Amino acid sequence: MAMDENGILILENRPKLRSPYFVCGFNGWLNGGSVSTGGITYLLTHLKAVKFAEMRTPHFHVYQVPGYEDLRPIFKMEDGLITQSHFPINHFYYAVNPASDHDLVLLLGSEPSLNWEEYAETVVSLARDLGAVRLYAFGAVLNNSPYAREPGITCTCTSLKLKNEMARYNVGFSSRQGAATFNQMLLYACQKGGLEAANFTARAPYYPQFNMAIQYNPRSIRAVLVRLNDLMHLSLNLAELDEQTKELEGKLDFLRQQKPEFSAYIQKLDKDYLETPYQGGLDISGNEAVRLAEEFLKNNKGRPHEA
C-alpha cells in the first residue's frame, strides 16, 4: 500500500489500463433519487470493478455541525462492543472493458465538506497519471416531473467540441448562475488540467405536497447509464433497472388509484410534459444537434422538467 506525496490518496495497487474513461458519482447535493451513487454502484456491480485506491476521509469531511446528525460517522454497538462503522467513502475502482479500446476507472465518493479544489485536483491528477482520456460525472436534481415519462437531462462540458458531441445524445444545455455543485467544481478542475470532461444532470421526480420522495429512482438512473453505455461501448445489461422501474411505477400506479388528488396531479403533469425518448446517439452533425437541444429548452422554458 502506498500514499501520495500529499498524504491524501492511498493506493493499494496501480492498475495498468488502456486509455481509461474516468466516471464519478457522489453522495451529496446532486444525488436526487440516488442517481449518482446508485448509478455508480450499478456500474461497479455489473462491470465487476475492483477497488484499488481511496482518499483519506478526515481531510475533506466535517463530522460535527450543529443540527446535522447525518454528517456524523455511523457506529453500531452490540452488547457493549462496536461491531460496525460507516464513514464517508471516496473509493476508486477499475474495470477492464474488452468491448472497447478504453478501460474504466470509477469513483464512488462523498461530496466533500472542505477543500473542494484539492479534492477535485486529486481526482484529476490520478486520472492523468492513469492515462485517462475523458472524465464523466453525473447526478440528478429533484423536480415535479411525471414518474412514468423519460426524464430530461442537461449537460455541462469543458469545451465546445465536447458539447457538440454530447448534443447527439438527447441532452439539453441549460444556462444558470448560482451556487456550484461539486460536479461543476470537478469539471472546472478538469478544464484547468487539460482533461476533457462532461457532467450529466438528470431529473428525478419529487412530490413534496404529497410527502413523497422517491429515494431510489431506477428510471432516472437508467436515463444516464444508457447514454454512458453508448458513449463508452460498455455492452451494459440494463434489465435489472427495467424491472425495478416496472415495480416502482406499479406501486405508484396503485397509489393513484387510492388517492384521486394524486392521480389528478400526475395527470396534469403528464399533459404538460414534453418527452424526448432516448434512441441512441443521433446521426446528425454536432451543430445541428446543439441547435435542436437549444430549441427544445427554449420551447419548454418553465415546464416541470427544466432545471
C-alpha positions as CSV (number, residue, x, y, z in Angstrom):
1,M,0.0,0.0,0.0
2,A,1.4,3.4,-0.9
3,M,0.4,7.0,-0.2
4,D,0.8,10.0,-2.4
5,E,3.2,12.9,-1.5
6,N,0.3,14.9,0.0
7,G,-0.8,12.1,2.2
8,I,-4.3,12.1,0.7
9,L,-4.5,9.3,-1.8
10,I,-3.9,5.7,-0.6
11,L,-3.1,3.3,-3.4
12,E,-3.5,-0.4,-2.9
13,N,-2.0,-1.0,-6.4
14,R,-1.6,0.9,-9.6
15,P,-3.6,-0.9,-12.4
16,K,-2.3,-0.8,-16.0
17,L,-5.2,0.4,-18.0
18,R,-5.8,1.2,-21.7
19,S,-6.7,5.0,-22.1
20,P,-9.4,4.7,-19.5
21,Y,-12.6,6.8,-19.1
22,F,-13.0,8.2,-15.6
23,V,-16.6,8.0,-14.2
24,C,-17.6,9.7,-11.0
25,G,-20.7,9.6,-8.7
26,F,-21.1,11.4,-5.4
27,N,-23.4,11.2,-2.4
28,G,-24.5,14.8,-1.8
29,W,-26.5,17.7,-3.2
30,L,-26.7,16.3,-6.8
31,N,-27.8,12.8,-5.7
32,G,-31.6,13.1,-6.1
33,G,-33.2,9.7,-6.5
34,S,-29.8,8.2,-5.6
35,V,-29.0,8.6,-9.3
36,S,-25.3,9.4,-8.7
37,T,-24.4,6.8,-6.1
38,G,-27.0,4.3,-7.5
39,G,-25.7,4.6,-11.0
40,I,-22.0,4.2,-10.0
41,T,-23.0,1.2,-7.8
42,Y,-24.8,-0.4,-10.7
43,L,-21.7,0.0,-12.8
44,L,-19.4,-1.4,-10.1
45,T,-21.6,-4.5,-9.8
46,H,-22.3,-5.2,-13.4
47,L,-18.7,-4.5,-14.6
48,K,-17.1,-6.5,-11.7
49,A,-15.0,-3.5,-10.8
50,V,-12.0,-3.9,-8.4
51,K,-11.1,-1.4,-5.7
52,F,-7.5,-0.1,-6.0
53,A,-7.4,3.3,-4.1
54,E,-9.2,5.6,-1.7
55,M,-8.9,9.2,-0.4
56,R,-8.4,9.8,3.3
57,T,-11.7,10.9,4.8
58,P,-10.8,13.4,7.6
59,H,-9.1,15.9,5.1
60,F,-12.4,16.5,3.2
61,H,-15.3,15.9,5.6
62,V,-16.8,17.6,8.6
63,Y,-18.3,15.3,11.1
64,Q,-19.9,17.7,13.5
65,V,-22.2,20.6,12.5
66,P,-24.9,21.6,15.0
67,G,-28.3,20.4,13.7
68,Y,-26.9,18.0,11.1
69,E,-26.6,14.5,12.6
70,D,-26.4,12.8,9.2
71,L,-22.8,14.2,8.8
72,R,-21.5,12.1,11.6
73,P,-20.0,8.6,11.2
74,I,-22.4,5.8,12.0
75,F,-21.4,3.2,14.6
76,K,-23.3,0.0,15.5
77,M,-22.9,-1.4,19.0
78,E,-23.9,-4.8,20.2
79,D,-23.7,-5.8,23.9
80,G,-21.2,-3.1,24.6
81,L,-18.9,-3.6,21.6
82,I,-18.6,-1.6,18.4
83,T,-19.4,-4.1,15.6
84,Q,-19.7,-1.8,12.6
85,S,-18.6,1.6,11.5
86,H,-19.6,3.7,8.5
87,F,-17.6,6.7,7.4
88,P,-17.9,8.8,4.2
89,I,-16.2,6.9,1.4
90,N,-14.1,8.0,-1.6
91,H,-13.1,4.8,-3.3
92,F,-11.6,4.2,-6.7
93,Y,-12.2,1.1,-8.8
94,Y,-11.1,-0.1,-12.2
95,A,-12.8,-2.4,-14.7
96,V,-11.5,-3.8,-18.0
97,N,-13.7,-3.3,-21.0
98,P,-12.9,-5.9,-23.7
99,A,-15.6,-4.4,-26.0
100,S,-13.6,-1.1,-26.3
101,D,-10.1,0.4,-26.5
102,H,-10.8,2.1,-23.2
103,D,-10.9,0.6,-19.8
104,L,-12.7,2.4,-16.9
105,V,-11.9,4.0,-13.6
106,L,-14.9,4.5,-11.3
107,L,-15.1,6.8,-8.3
108,L,-17.8,6.3,-5.7
109,G,-17.4,9.4,-3.5
110,S,-18.9,11.6,-0.9
111,E,-19.3,15.3,-1.8
112,P,-16.6,17.0,0.3
113,S,-17.3,19.5,3.1
114,L,-13.9,21.0,2.9
115,N,-11.1,21.6,0.4
116,W,-13.2,21.3,-2.7
117,E,-10.4,22.3,-5.1
118,E,-7.9,20.0,-3.5
119,Y,-10.3,17.1,-3.7
120,A,-11.0,17.8,-7.4
121,E,-7.4,18.3,-8.3
122,T,-6.5,15.0,-6.6
123,V,-9.1,13.2,-8.8
124,V,-7.8,14.9,-12.0
125,S,-4.2,14.2,-11.0
126,L,-5.0,10.5,-10.6
127,A,-6.9,10.5,-13.9
128,R,-3.9,12.0,-15.7
129,D,-1.5,9.6,-14.0
130,L,-3.6,6.6,-15.2
131,G,-3.7,8.0,-18.8
132,A,-7.4,8.9,-18.7
133,V,-8.8,10.4,-21.9
134,R,-12.1,11.8,-20.5
135,L,-14.0,12.2,-17.3
136,Y,-17.7,11.8,-16.9
137,A,-19.7,12.8,-13.8
138,F,-23.4,12.6,-13.2
139,G,-26.3,13.1,-10.8
140,A,-29.8,14.3,-10.5
141,V,-31.9,17.2,-9.2
142,L,-35.4,16.7,-7.8
143,N,-38.3,18.1,-9.6
144,N,-42.1,17.5,-10.2
145,S,-41.9,15.6,-13.4
146,P,-44.3,12.7,-14.1
147,Y,-42.7,9.5,-12.9
148,A,-43.6,7.3,-15.9
149,R,-42.0,9.5,-18.5
150,E,-38.5,9.7,-19.8
151,P,-36.6,12.2,-17.5
152,G,-34.9,15.2,-19.0
153,I,-31.1,15.5,-18.9
154,T,-28.9,18.5,-19.1
155,C,-25.2,18.5,-19.7
156,T,-22.2,20.7,-18.9
157,C,-18.9,20.3,-20.8
158,T,-15.3,21.6,-20.7
159,S,-15.2,22.6,-24.4
160,L,-17.4,23.5,-27.4
161,K,-16.1,20.4,-29.3
162,L,-17.2,18.1,-26.5
163,K,-20.6,19.9,-26.3
164,N,-21.2,19.3,-29.9
165,E,-20.5,15.6,-29.4
166,M,-22.8,15.4,-26.3
167,A,-25.6,17.1,-28.2
168,R,-26.0,13.9,-30.2
169,Y,-27.2,12.1,-27.0
170,N,-30.6,13.9,-26.5
171,V,-29.4,16.3,-23.8
172,G,-30.1,19.9,-23.2
173,F,-27.7,22.7,-22.2
174,S,-29.1,25.0,-19.6
175,S,-27.6,28.3,-18.6
176,R,-27.6,29.4,-15.0
177,Q,-25.6,31.4,-12.4
178,G,-25.5,30.5,-8.8
179,A,-24.2,28.2,-6.1
180,A,-22.0,25.5,-7.7
181,T,-22.4,21.7,-7.4
182,F,-19.3,19.7,-6.6
183,N,-19.6,18.2,-10.1
184,Q,-19.1,21.6,-11.6
185,M,-16.0,22.1,-9.4
186,L,-14.7,18.8,-10.7
187,L,-15.3,19.9,-14.3
188,Y,-13.5,23.2,-13.5
189,A,-10.5,21.3,-12.3
190,C,-10.6,19.1,-15.4
191,Q,-10.7,22.3,-17.6
192,K,-7.7,23.7,-15.8
193,G,-5.8,20.3,-16.0
194,G,-6.5,19.8,-19.7
195,L,-8.7,16.8,-19.3
196,E,-12.0,16.5,-21.3
197,A,-15.0,16.2,-19.1
198,A,-18.8,16.2,-19.2
199,N,-21.4,16.2,-16.5
200,F,-25.0,14.8,-16.9
201,T,-27.8,16.0,-14.6
202,A,-31.0,14.0,-14.8
203,R,-34.4,14.9,-13.3
204,A,-35.8,12.7,-10.5
205,P,-39.5,13.0,-9.6
206,Y,-40.3,14.5,-6.2
207,Y,-43.8,15.4,-4.9
208,P,-43.4,17.3,-1.6
209,Q,-47.1,18.3,-1.5
210,F,-47.9,14.6,-1.1
211,N,-44.9,13.9,1.3
212,M,-43.4,11.7,-1.4
213,A,-39.7,11.4,-2.1
214,I,-38.5,8.5,-4.3
215,Q,-35.2,7.6,-2.6
216,Y,-34.0,5.4,-5.4
217,N,-35.3,6.2,-8.9
218,P,-34.3,3.4,-11.4
219,R,-35.8,5.3,-14.4
220,S,-33.6,8.3,-13.9
221,I,-30.5,6.1,-13.2
222,R,-31.2,4.3,-16.5
223,A,-31.5,7.5,-18.4
224,V,-27.9,8.4,-17.5
225,L,-26.5,4.9,-17.8
226,V,-28.0,4.3,-21.3
227,R,-26.1,7.3,-22.5
228,L,-22.8,6.3,-20.8
229,N,-23.3,2.8,-22.2
230,D,-23.4,4.2,-25.8
231,L,-20.6,6.7,-25.2
232,M,-18.2,4.2,-23.7
233,H,-19.3,1.0,-25.5
234,L,-19.9,-0.9,-22.3
235,S,-22.4,-3.6,-23.5
236,L,-24.2,-3.0,-20.2
237,N,-27.2,-5.0,-19.4
238,L,-29.9,-2.7,-18.0
239,A,-32.6,-5.3,-17.5
240,E,-32.4,-5.0,-13.7
241,L,-33.2,-1.3,-13.9
242,D,-36.1,-2.0,-16.2
243,E,-37.5,-4.5,-13.7
244,Q,-37.0,-2.0,-10.8
245,T,-38.7,0.7,-12.8
246,K,-41.7,-1.5,-13.5
247,E,-42.0,-2.5,-9.9
248,L,-41.8,1.1,-8.6
249,E,-44.2,2.5,-11.1
250,G,-46.6,-0.3,-10.4
251,K,-46.7,0.8,-6.8
252,L,-47.2,4.5,-7.8
253,D,-50.0,3.5,-10.2
254,F,-51.7,1.7,-7.3
255,L,-51.3,4.8,-5.1
256,R,-53.0,6.8,-7.8
257,Q,-56.0,4.5,-7.6
258,Q,-56.2,5.1,-3.8
259,K,-55.6,8.9,-3.9
260,P,-57.6,10.8,-6.6
261,E,-55.9,14.1,-5.8
262,F,-52.5,12.5,-6.5
263,S,-53.8,10.9,-9.7
264,A,-55.2,14.3,-10.9
265,Y,-51.9,16.0,-10.1
266,I,-49.9,13.4,-12.1
267,Q,-52.4,13.6,-15.0
268,K,-51.8,17.4,-15.2
269,L,-48.0,16.9,-15.1
270,D,-48.3,14.3,-17.8
271,K,-50.4,16.6,-20.0
272,D,-47.9,19.5,-19.8
273,Y,-44.8,17.3,-20.2
274,L,-42.9,17.2,-23.5
275,E,-40.9,13.9,-23.6
276,T,-37.8,13.3,-25.6
277,P,-37.2,9.5,-25.6
278,Y,-33.6,8.4,-26.0
279,Q,-32.9,6.3,-29.1
280,G,-29.1,6.3,-29.1
281,G,-26.7,8.9,-30.5
282,L,-28.2,11.0,-33.2
283,D,-26.7,10.6,-36.6
284,I,-26.6,14.3,-37.4
285,S,-24.0,17.0,-37.2
286,G,-22.8,18.4,-33.9
287,N,-24.1,21.9,-34.7
288,E,-27.5,20.6,-35.7
289,A,-27.7,18.6,-32.5
290,V,-26.9,21.7,-30.4
291,R,-29.5,23.7,-32.3
292,L,-32.2,21.1,-31.6
293,A,-31.2,20.9,-27.9
294,E,-31.3,24.7,-27.5
295,E,-34.6,24.9,-29.4
296,F,-36.0,22.2,-27.1
297,L,-35.1,24.2,-24.0
298,K,-36.5,27.4,-25.4
299,N,-39.8,25.8,-26.3
300,N,-40.1,24.2,-22.9
301,K,-39.0,27.1,-20.7
302,G,-40.7,26.9,-17.3
303,R,-42.0,23.4,-17.8
304,P,-41.5,21.0,-14.8
305,H,-38.5,19.1,-16.3
306,E,-36.3,22.2,-16.7
307,A,-33.6,23.0,-14.1
